[in-house]
Amino acid sequence: MLRLPNFHYHVPESLAEAVRIKKDLGPLAMFVAGGTDLYPKMKRRQQEPHHVVQIGHLEELQGVRRLDDGSCRIGAGITLTTLAGDTTLKRDYPALAEAAHLVASPQLRNVGTLGGNLCLDTRCNYYDQTYEWRKGISFCLKKDGDTCWVARSSPKCLAVTSTDTAPVAIALAAEIELVSTRGDRTVPAGDFYSNDGIRYLTKDPDELVTGIRLPPPNGWRSSYVKLRRRGTFDFPVLGIAAWIRRGDGGTDAPVEEARIVLGAVFSEPVLAPEAADALIGRPLSTETISDAADAMYKLAKPMDNTDFLLSWRKEMVKPYTKKALEKLIG
Amino acid sequence: MSEYRVIGKPLRKVDATDKVLGKTLFADDLIKPRMLFCKLLRSHIPHGTVGKVDIGPALAMPGVIAGLIGEDLPTTFGILPISQDEHALALDKVRFVGDPIAAIVAEDEETAEAAIHLIQAELEPLDSISSIDQAIRTPEPRIHDYGAYGNIHKLVNLEFGDVEEGFAEADHVREDMVFFEGNTHLPIEQHASLADWSPDGKLTLWSSTQTPHYVHKALARVLGMPAARIRVIACPNGGGFGGKSDPFNHEIVVAELARRTGRPVKITLTREEVFYCHRGRHPILMRVKSGVKKDGSITGMHFQSLLDGGGYGSYGVASTFYSGALQTVTYNIKRYKFDGARMFTNKPPCGPKRGHGTPQPRHALEVHLDKIAEDLHLDPAEMRLNNLVPPDSVTANYLKVGTMGLGKCIEKVIEGSGWKEKHRKMPHGRGIGIACSSYLSGAGLPIYWNSMPHSGVMLKLDRGGGVAVFCGSIDIGQGSDSVLAYVVAEVLGIDPFDIRVVTADTDLTPVDLGSYSSRVTLMSGNAALQAAEKARELLAQAAAEKLEVPSGEIVFADGRVFWASDPEKGMSFAKAVVAAESKFGTIGTVGSYTPPRSPGQYKGAGVGPSPAYSYSAAIAEVDVDPETGIVSARKIWIGHDIGQSINPMLVIGQVEGGVYMGLGEALMEEMAYRDRVNIVHKTPSMLDYKSPTTHEMCEVETYLVEDPDPNGPFGAKEVGQGPLLPTIPAIANAVYDAVGVRIDEVPITPEKVLRAIRAKEKGKDPRIGPTKFPEPEWSEPLVVPPPWEGGDGKPVEKKEVAG
């Protein structure tokens, strides 16, 4: 059977100790909470940390807390099951709860965490293979090799972002909390990702995601839809997160502000201002939704690195954008 | 039927409690003191010659105990006597990515894993072949130096009557081409084996195998040991589906390593390695041409199959014959011609998967018939009903059909599904389709030529009333242990849960050829029936003597043995055993089963005959989203002619399991390879090889048609494989009914459906499927006139055609 390699396992007593261990050990160490992403990748030798630092138990990473300004703080260590089932979150941030609910399978959501999903390694079916398999193709740019087999001329890795929660976090304009030995800071979720399959996070490697902050639920609406082969278990081959704020005047009021995010196509979830522009200033209708879907379609350039044919994945951007936006009508 | 006390009752399985409690020991659960762990180094190239393989650096690693290379096990093996083309470890060549080259055994699995990376293997790449078309076009280099010619492994050309005459006689002639992609078994349990060597020179192998008898033979051959010194114990299989029916290289390797080290050696394959063992569904490109009368009766059919065999023979020769054999047992076909060719390609070998070689041609045939019905403006269900093969008849290719309940199956599903109100009458996007099929209840001939029984059972009766059943069959989850207990319990009038079932141990149990070919219930069931009847006779004689009544009037029921005329006059079953043992000595009986001879006497007539054929009819209702092409099954109604249910709950379980597997093959499963960088399996994992989950499974309504077959135990026929077959074409035909597009290629993925819908919208041909049929150099067909043309099952010289 496929076995984990040997590694040192650290269980720090505090957040400070956790980030200090990581700082001291550098690239040899990785953080782990649920381990649903890291451990299988260690078995396949895609990730080869000598030290694994457990953070799931740290107090700073727990809980869902309402702040005085009406915003909400969610600990990065809460499980996706908790996130998907939390009644406050389901009421105030239904798109996020829905995205969490759509991750993997119940067993994996029971241990997988929000932080883990936000930081989920980019995926590619030339990369998500065992060491032996990858050796058969002389490895790839993302790990141990020097060619991106998805597009041989590509100077950068094209592995695809496969997180369900990140597109929603970006659509909601969430802030990501980061802690390191140098202190803490927050970055907008939209600035947290980078369109590079290897360096897909903009944070410093030693920074730890401790939680996210969501803006107050004051009248805007949001949704998330996911395309995958099966009704469970699978990573997205397309994810659309949508967020709109209408003016006064009920459901027929013009859209004042919108954010639509394309997930699982590029190496990062991509905010699509062209799609938002198609909505802004007009009431949400079949026509405006169709225009926004066209804009999303133009933007999407999937590569041959996930399930399904890339031409079909691109085709699906239109109906799935429509699905996401139709949820916001009424 | 109601007189049975056990047969036909929905009893639990005899191994259910252990399975539910997690107490069943599968091969990987076995742990022995001083056990070592084995890992295999596998080829990273799809085709090449093997030079020097140096395991020295690996052997030098602390914790490594021993290693093997191809030269250590030079004898070939293979499941079929005619294709002994495998080596335990590559000797001269590697033939696919994943072909094993060397083995290392170490104190722990991590060390063995690390050590295989230190092996220096010189491999010289050769040009590789990844498709049927390429195999036909590329005779050199040959992947094997045997076979028909070039990279064609096997050619089969059979002609039963003049099909051209049939086409001339027809009102309508239609030709279709269909491609069925390969897919794999995907059992939950990965293959695992444990070998132990005793100081007195005996070998024991525990393995997750469906065929301990064939593994036994292969071990004796390759290890050069007397079979008498080898014991093979098949552990309960966590799913087989045909994927554990070949003797495997890893089984031989751990056996040899146990011999060399004198220590127990275990191997458990990774999921990826299971994909490399494969032996699953052959990709087949098919062309079928039929001549039909206005009423849909078939005047002639020409069926051609091109099989992508992968790197080794496996069951492939049988698969090739099977892809042309069972077309004839459902509908009357007056003249029938079959051409089959199997290619060697540089991919994991294909072999038997549930339905072995028949789901692909069945799919092509049933889709073809759906199109013919539309051409003729006939209801496809009615057309099938009107052209059924009659019971107790012989087909054009000399298959002897006994009981035949397909008509009843079709009637059941037509009624249950509301077919008449739905077909061609539902809104755009919703459709309904029908298909039928048949399958063997065990092959009529064994894999290696012999005239011994196919299944044997021994019974041992204990003075305390205990009954032990010994049989070589292995329970792969289908319930064969339970069937043995039910059959014996019925005959002896005892509780099946009091019976001890000992199976699949070559030292302890008489041979059963294995859990493949849907043969176990019929064959070991018949053997058990015979053994139990013999025991019953002994007990009846002894009890009758004690009771002073005629032995012919003794009844066995409810754990008692008594006089039919006065049930008070009797004794407990245990007392009857004591009486019998007092009279006759130790009570042990045997039973065995050999299938009847079949009428076909031409070369190739050995593939297709069966003591009894099961029949299935399925109707599928689907939704097709015209915007995405996504197909979802709403419900499947399936009628299955089981002959007689030994246990209807297990029968329905098998029907539903077959439907589930068929659904996956129809809609998503495929053994996809990349051949750009290297011929590598695209998705060798349970996450990325897409198989349906409970979310994709639809409701299934099962109708059991019971018409006991004289050749089955209590009339039972098979159910393990048959119900998969109609599911796939029923879905394809339903997709057509829903959106008017033909996807003549399995799996029917959303990409293909959407492409066809878009083509239809633009007024183009709304069909996705093969358009070219590469022709190998066929051989002269063997001509066998069908029975109604005066044939006797033997081939004749083909008559010269003037001009």
Contacts between the chains, C-beta under 8 A, distances in Angstrom:
chain1	res1	chain2	res2	distance
A	1	B	28	7.6
A	1	B	109	7.2
A	1	B	190	7.1
A	1	B	268	4.8
A	1	B	269	7.7
A	1	B	270	5.8
A	2	B	270	4.7
A	2	B	271	7.4
A	2	B	272	7.8
A	3	B	109	5.6
A	3	B	110	5.7
A	3	B	113	6.5
A	5	B	110	7.3
A	6	B	110	7.1
A	125	B	682	6.6
A	125	B	683	6.7
A	125	B	688	6.3
A	128	B	685	7.9
A	128	B	688	7.3
A	129	B	684	7.6
A	129	B	685	7.8
A	130	B	270	7.3
A	130	B	272	5.6
A	132	B	42	6.6
A	132	B	44	7.4
A	132	B	272	7.2
A	133	B	272	6.5
A	133	B	680	6.5
A	133	B	681	7.8
A	133	B	684	6.7
A	135	B	44	5.4
A	136	B	44	4.3
A	136	B	45	7.7
A	136	B	97	5.3
A	136	B	678	5.3
A	136	B	680	5.2
A	137	B	674	8.0
A	137	B	677	4.6
A	137	B	678	5.5
A	137	B	680	6.2
A	138	B	677	7.8
A	149	B	676	7.9
A	149	B	677	5.8
A	229	B	668	6.3
A	229	B	690	4.8
A	230	B	668	7.9
A	230	B	690	6.6
A	230	B	692	6.8
A	230	B	693	5.1
A	230	B	695	6.0
A	230	B	696	5.9
A	231	B	693	6.4
A	231	B	695	2.8
A	231	B	696	6.5
A	232	B	693	5.3
A	232	B	694	7.9
A	232	B	695	5.4
A	233	B	687	7.0
A	233	B	693	6.1
A	234	B	687	7.5
A	234	B	690	7.7
A	307	B	688	6.9
A	307	B	690	6.7
A	308	B	749	7.8
A	308	B	750	7.5
A	308	B	751	6.6
A	309	B	751	4.6
A	311	B	751	7.4
A	312	B	629	7.5
A	312	B	750	6.4
A	312	B	751	4.2
A	312	B	754	6.4
A	315	B	754	6.6
A	316	B	628	6.3
A	319	B	627	4.9
A	319	B	628	5.8
